[in-house]
Amino acid sequence: MTEPPQAWAHRTGKVSLQPLRPADWSPEALAARAQIAEAFYRFGMGHDEHRADVAASCFTEDVVYEVALGSAEPITSWHGRGEVEKGLSAVAGELPGQRRHLVSNIVVEELDLVAGTANALAYGQVSVAADGLFLGASVIYTARARREPDGCWRFDYFFIGMDHFTGTRPDLETKP
């Protein structure tokens, strides 16, 4: 694969970006939005520090975690927090150098405080320090989150759509 089609995530239905519209900006809604953003950030930092336990803490017990490369079709799908933690632990050992996930452009598309559910999008760039510094991946995240009884917002669906990956990809198809 040399390049994905432009706007592949939207055109395949993985991203449903809505026009700007009024939203709930109450203190409770702002807190929820900040907690959802923190889950994205904590996932990235946990991944980078090879702390699969920290990254996995951002997901519900019944999460569906998918990774795709330039399309909506996953190259891997893990089910459940335990499987995500095992998979991330295995992948960490295959990736060279120090990675840093730079998560940005977080948009909470739908937030229902009564139901305790949300849909969110984010972009990511993964820099890699290994024999120099380079861009390892460009990604879009599509996530569904829910507020759990402990008050934390965790992802129960998490899609990582890589536009491109530099270098040798970890063996995601057989993990965990």
C-alpha positions in Angstrom: 0.0 0.0 0.0 1.5 3.3 -1.0 -1.3 5.6 0.1 -4.9 5.3 1.2 -7.7 7.0 -0.7 -8.4 10.5 0.5 -11.1 10.7 3.1 -11.2 6.9 3.3 -12.4 6.9 7.0 -15.4 9.1 6.2 -16.2 7.4 2.9 -16.2 3.9 4.4 -18.5 5.0 7.3 -15.9 4.7 10.0 -16.1 8.4 10.7 -19.3 10.3 11.0 -18.1 13.9 11.4 -21.1 16.2 12.0 -21.3 20.0 11.2 -20.7 22.2 14.2 -23.9 22.6 16.2 -24.9 23.7 19.7 -23.9 21.3 22.4 -24.1 20.8 26.2 -21.3 22.9 27.7 -22.4 22.6 31.3 -19.8 21.8 34.0 -20.8 18.1 33.9 -20.5 17.9 30.1 -17.2 19.7 30.2 -15.9 17.2 32.8 -17.1 14.3 30.7 -15.4 15.7 27.6 -12.1 16.2 29.5 -12.3 12.7 30.9 -12.8 11.2 27.4 -9.8 13.2 26.2 -7.8 11.9 29.1 -8.7 8.4 28.1 -7.2 9.0 24.6 -4.1 10.5 26.1 -3.6 7.9 28.8 -4.0 5.1 26.2 -1.2 6.7 24.1 1.2 7.2 27.0 0.5 3.7 28.4 1.2 2.3 24.9 4.5 4.3 24.6 5.7 3.3 28.0 5.0 -0.4 27.5 2.4 -0.2 30.3 -0.3 -2.3 28.7 -2.1 -2.3 32.1 -2.4 1.5 31.9 -3.5 1.5 28.3 -6.0 -1.3 28.9 -7.5 0.6 31.9 -9.0 3.0 29.3 -11.3 0.2 28.0 -14.4 -1.5 29.3 -14.3 -5.2 30.1 -16.3 -5.9 26.9 -14.4 -3.6 24.5 -14.1 -4.3 20.8 -10.7 -3.0 19.7 -9.9 -2.9 16.0 -6.9 -1.8 14.0 -7.0 -1.2 10.2 -4.6 0.0 7.6 -5.9 2.6 5.1 -9.4 1.0 5.1 -12.4 0.2 7.3 -11.5 -3.5 7.2 -9.7 -4.4 10.4 -6.4 -6.3 10.2 -7.0 -7.3 13.8 -9.8 -7.3 16.3 -9.5 -7.9 20.0 -12.4 -8.5 22.3 -12.3 -7.7 26.0 -9.9 -5.7 28.1 -7.8 -8.7 28.9 -7.2 -9.5 25.3 -6.3 -5.9 24.6 -3.8 -5.9 27.4 -2.2 -9.1 26.2 -2.1 -7.9 22.6 -0.6 -4.5 23.5 2.1 -6.3 25.7 3.0 -8.6 22.7 3.1 -5.7 20.2 5.3 -3.6 22.5 8.1 -6.1 22.2 8.0 -6.0 18.4 8.3 -2.2 17.9 11.7 -0.7 17.6 12.8 2.5 19.3 10.8 4.9 21.5 7.4 5.7 20.3 5.3 8.8 21.3 1.6 9.0 20.5 0.6 12.6 19.8 -3.2 12.6 20.1 -5.0 15.7 18.9 -8.2 17.1 17.4 -10.4 15.3 19.8 -14.1 15.8 18.9 -16.9 14.5 21.1 -19.6 14.0 18.5 -22.4 12.8 20.7 -22.6 13.0 24.5 -25.5 11.7 26.4 -25.0 12.3 30.1 -28.2 10.6 31.1 -27.3 7.4 29.3 -23.6 7.8 30.1 -22.5 7.3 26.5 -20.4 9.3 24.0 -19.0 9.0 20.5 -15.6 10.6 19.9 -13.0 11.0 17.2 -9.3 12.0 17.3 -6.2 12.2 15.2 -2.9 10.7 16.1 0.7 10.9 14.9 3.2 8.5 16.3 6.8 9.7 16.3 9.6 7.2 16.6 13.1 7.8 17.9 15.1 4.9 16.4 18.2 5.6 14.4 17.0 9.2 14.1 13.5 10.6 14.5 10.7 9.9 12.1 7.0 9.7 11.8 5.9 6.1 12.4 2.2 6.4 11.8 -0.7 8.7 11.0 -4.0 7.5 12.4 -7.6 8.4 13.1 -9.4 7.1 16.1 -13.1 6.4 16.2 -14.4 5.5 19.7 -17.5 5.0 21.7 -17.2 5.5 25.4 -19.4 4.9 28.4 -19.3 6.1 32.0 -18.8 3.2 34.2 -20.0 2.8 37.8 -16.7 4.1 39.2 -17.3 7.4 37.3 -14.6 6.8 34.7 -15.3 7.2 31.0 -13.9 4.1 29.2 -14.0 3.0 25.6 -16.3 0.1 24.7 -15.4 0.4 21.0 -12.0 1.6 19.7 -11.0 1.8 16.1 -7.5 2.7 15.1 -7.4 3.6 11.4 -3.8 3.9 10.3 -3.3 6.0 7.1 0.2 4.6 6.9 2.8 2.8 9.0 6.5 3.3 8.5 8.7 0.3 9.0 7.8 -3.3 9.7 4.3 -3.6 11.3 4.0 -5.8 14.3 2.2 -9.1 13.7 -1.3 -7.9 14.7 -3.1 -10.6 12.8 -2.0 -13.3 15.3 -2.2 -11.4 18.6 -2.8 -12.1 21.3 
